[in-house]
Amino acid sequence: MIRRLVLLTAALMLMVTFAAAESASMELFAQIEGQVFEFYSGAGGWSTELTVGENGTFTGNFHDSEMGETDENYPDGTLYGCSFHGQFSDPEPVDENAWTVKLTVEQDEGQVPEAIEDGIRYVTAAPYGLEKAQTVTVFLPGTPVDCLPEDFMIWSHLQETTPDAKVIPYYAIWNEADEAGFIAGGWDVVGSASAEPAVVTALASEINPDRLASVAFDAKINSCADGVFSITVLVPERYDPEEIKALKAGDSIFTEGREVKIRSITNQDGYIILNADTEDEVCLYESIDTSYWIADDNDNTWAEFPSVTVQASEHFIFLDGINPSTGEALLHPTVHNMAGFLERMNSTDDSGFDIRNTEAVIDEDGKLAVIQRFYVPWQ
């Protein structure tokens, strides 16, 4: 009888322990359900995003744009990426601020290993930051910065936004095996309580349309007669990288002739997105000159100066990056004189020179020396 009571008591204790562990597990998973964790470079062309679902399940995607990896079959670059899913399990508390959690990750089925489409090579690759992951640490909002691994701080982005922060204001995941730090909504909340609201405006243009000499600029070519061109000078809205990286909720950005109040800031596939999925969404990307541009096909993101007339240089050349037979991009531009340019411009089958696909170069004498035309996806 006593032996049976002892066994019953032990079984009850085991059930209570299991129930407590199950309750703790559900409590943590309930806290992070719906959180979107990102591992990203801040403003680069790669990111791994992980969205937590019910009971510790998650889905995600990885994206890495390598526009410099080209070939004649894919002149517009290479895109590495994949979609994946997984499961968090067996959470164990470390202290009041952190939990260790096991996880499994699998790539979604049906993904083609490699393909070329519309001039881009697509390669399915393992999700960066999760390749070796078996156990990770989940940090809760309010975790003191002093308690965080030094290597995690590289990916916390606190140094870029609020270098004096004492605690993290978001959920975070540290994967020591891959030295990868994922943060949830970091751009949304970091620095939201600091300083006075700022209004970021586009950098001033260095082009003076009344005195064009030794400059290059984007342009619309309106017409050409007797060697005299009518040109509309275009200047893109571009922003100082330090000002963009310092943006926080409550600030504003002046774009398309209006001031946009910033409510949220997220990083997605290498883009900085202000007010994502709203009517006043603004998408920014870092250009090759390190300034930030508006990622939008809308001409309002380009300042248009009134049209000017420019005499062509006697050494005028036209570099065309478009195949006249197919309308597709050429790997290397063809070279033409004035007669070749006029033939293309006057052709009824040509894609034109007034759709923001042209660059003009003015020589030191103020004459039009070069017109270069590029393939653009909206032509």
N, C-alpha and C positions, 0 to 999 in steps of 0.2 A: 504493500500500500504506500509506504513512504517513498519507495523507488519510483512508483508511478506519479506521485505528487511532485517529486524532484524533476522528472522528465517533463511533466506538464508545465511546471514553472519555467524550466529552461526554454521550452517551446514558446511560451508566452513572451518571455524576454526577447527571444530571437525575432518574433513577430513585431514586437514594439520597436526594436532596433531597426528592422527593415522598413517599418512604416515611417519612422523618423527620418531615415535616409531618403526614402521615397518622397516625403514631404519637403525635405530640404532641396532635393533635386528639382521638384516641381516649382518650388519658390524661386530658385535661380532662373530656371528656364522661363518662368512667367515674367520675370523682370526684363530679360533680354529679348523676349518675343517681339518681333516687329522691328528690332534694331537692324540698321544697315551698317555693317563694319567694312571699312575700306583700308587697304594697304596700298599706298601710292607715293609718288615722288614729290607731290606738292603741286608742280606745274608741268611735269613731264608728260610723255606720251604713253605711260603704262599705268595700270591699276588692277587690283584684284578686289572684287566686291562680293560680300557675303551677307545674305539676308536671312535672319533667323525666323523660323516658323514655329509651329506648335511642338511642345514637348522636346525641344532641343534639335529638331530637324532644321536643315538650312539648305538654301540654294545659292548659286553664285555664278560669276563669270569673270574671266581674266581677259585682258586686252593689252596688247603692246604694239604700238605703231612704229615701224621702222621704215620711214619714207626714203631713207638712203639706200636700202637694199633693193636694187632695181635690176632689170634685165630688159632686153628688147621685147620680151613677152609680157612683162609687167612693169612698165615705165613709171607707174604711180606708187611703187613701193610695196612693202610686205607688211601684212597684219597677222601677228601671232595671237592666238586666243583659244578659249574653250568655255563651255558652260559645264557646271558640275553640281553635285548635290552631296549631302552628307548628314551625319548625326553626331550631336554631342551626347555624352553619357557619363555616368559615374562621377558626378561632381563631388569634390572633397574640399571643405573649407580650409584655407591656409591661415587666415586671421579674419578680422572684421571687414577687411577691404578686398580680399582676394580669394579665389577658388581655383583649384586645378580641375581640369575637365579633359576626359578622353574624347577623341573624335575619330571618325572615319570619313574619307573623302573619295568619291568616285566621279569620273567624268561621265557626262550624259551620253547615252547611246546615240548612234546615227550621225556622229560628226565625221565629216570627210577629212582624212589626214592632210591633204593638200589640194588646193584648187586655185585656178586663175580666172578672175572675172572682172570685167570692165577695167583692165589694166592693173589690177591689184592681185598680188599673190596672198592667199589665205592659208595659214598653216595652223593646224590644231596642235597645241602645246599644253604641257602640264600647268596647272594654276600656280603662278609664281607666289611664293610665300607659304605654300601648303604642301610642297612636294614631300617633305620628310615628317610632317606633323603626325604625332600620335597622342601627345598630351600637351595641352596649352594652359596658360594661366589667364583667368578672366579677372580684370580689375574693375572695381565698382566706382561710380562717380564719388568724388570726395577723397579718393586715395591720395595721401601726401606724395608730392613729387619726389621727396627724399627716399621713399620706399620703392620707387620704380627702378627696374634694371637700367643701367647706364645706356646699354645698346637700344633699349626701347625708346629712349628719349629722342633718338634720331628720327623716329617715325611718329612721334607724338605731335610734331609741328608746333609745340608750345614756344620754342625758341623764336619762331617766325611771327607769332601772333601776340602772345603774352609772356615774354621772357621772365617776368617777375611772379608768375603763377606759383602758388604754394600747393595747390591740389589740382587734379584733373577733373574737368567738369563733365566728362562723358564716360561711357563704358569702353573698355579697351581689352584687346586680346593680345597676349605676348606669346609667340611661337619661338621658343629658344632654339629648336632644332634648325629652323630656317632663318633665324635672326630676323624675324618679320613682326612688325607691330601693326595691328589693325585697330582703328578707332571708329567709334560710332558717332556720326554727326559732328565730327570735330570742327569742320568749317562753319557749321550752323551756330555753335555755342561758344567756341573759343574767343575770348576777348570781348564778349558782348557787353561787359560791364565797364569797359575802360574808356577813358577820355571823352572828349566832346565829339559829337557826330561830325564826320568829314564828308565833303563832296568832292569826288574824284572827277577830273575833267580830262579830255583828250590832250595829248601833247601838241604844242603849237607847231604849225607847219613852217618849214624852212623855205618853202617855195613862194616866190613873189611873182605872180603872173604878169605883172607890168614890166618885169625885167628878168627875162629868162635867158640865162647864160650858164653853161657848164653844169646843167642839172639833168636829172632823169626823173620821170614821174609817170604814174598811170594816167591813161588818157582815153578819151573817146575821139576817134577821127571822124569828123563830120563831113568834110569834103576836101577835094584838092583840085585846083585849077591853075594852070600855067605855073606850076611849081610852088604855089602858095597854099598852105594847109590851113583849114579851120579846125581848131582843136579845143576840146574841153578838158581842162586840167582836173584830175581827180586826186584827192588826198584822203587816205583811209583814217578813220578814227583809231588811234592807237594810244596806249596808256603806259605810264611809267610802271615797270615791274614792281618796284618797292611799294608804290602806292596800292597796287592791286593786291599784293601779298599781305598788306596791313589792313585790308578791308575787314569790317566786322558788321554784325547785325546792327541796324540803326543808322549806318552811313548811307550815302547816296552816290550814284554814278550818273553823270550827265552824258546822255547818248541819244542820238536821233532827234536832237533838238528839244529834249525834255529831261527832267530830273527824275530818276527812278530810285525810290526808297528801297533799301536792301533789308529784307526780312530773314533771308536764309542764304547760306553760301555752301555749296557742295562741290566735290571734285568727282568728275565722272569721265572715264576714258581719256584722261589727260586734259580735259577742259574744266575751267572754273565756271560754275553755273550759279548765277544769282537768281533767287526766287524761282527755283525749278518748278516746272509744270504749272505755271500761272500765266496770266495774260501779259505780265510785264517781266517775263523771263529774259535774262541777258546771258549770253554764252560767250566766254572769253577764251582765247587760246594764245599760247606764247609763240610768236613768230621767230623766224631765223635771226632777226635783229634783236631778239630778247625782249622787245616790247610786247604788250598784249594788244591783240586785235579783237574786234567783235566778229564772232563766227555767225554770219548772217548773209543771206543772198540779197537782202534789202539794200537798195542803193542809198538809202538814208544814212547808212553807216559810213558813207564816203562823202566828204565835202566836195561839192562841185563849184569851181570858179567859173565866172562867165567865160564864154568862148573867146579864144585869142587867134590871131592870124600869125603864121610863122612861115618865113621863106625857107624852102628846102636848100640844103647844102649841095654844092656841085658834086660832092662825094657821097650823096645820100645812098643808103642801103636799106633794104627791107628783109628782115629775118622772120620767116614764117614757120611756126611750130605746128601747123595744121595741114594734114593731108587733103589736098583739094578734091580728090576723088571720093574719099570716104568720110571726110569731116572729123576724122580721129586724130589723136595726138601723134606727132612724130618724135622719135627718140632724139634726133638732132634736127635743128631748123634748116630749111633751105634758104639760100641767099639770092636776092633779086635786086635789080636796079629800079629806077623810077618806073620804067615801062612795065616791069613785072608786077610792081605794086598796083599800078593803075588797072592792069588786066584783072587782078584779083578783086580790087575794090569795085569795079564796074560789072563784075560777073553776077548774074541773077541767082546763081547757085551757091554763092559764097556765104559763109556764116556772118560776115560783116566785121566792122571795126569799132562798133559803138555799144558793145555789151560788156564793158569793163574787162576786156581781154587783151589790152594793148599797152605797151610801154613806149614812151617817146624819150629820146635822148637829144638834148640841145648842146651844140658845141660852144666853144669859147667865144665865137662871134655872134651867138644868139640865133644860129640857124639850125634847122631840124636835120640832124645827121643820121639818126637811126630810128626806125620803127620796128619793134619786135612784137609779134603776135603769139599768144599762147592759147592752147586748148583749155577751155573752161567747161565744167560739167553742165552749166545751165545754158550753153549755146544751142 
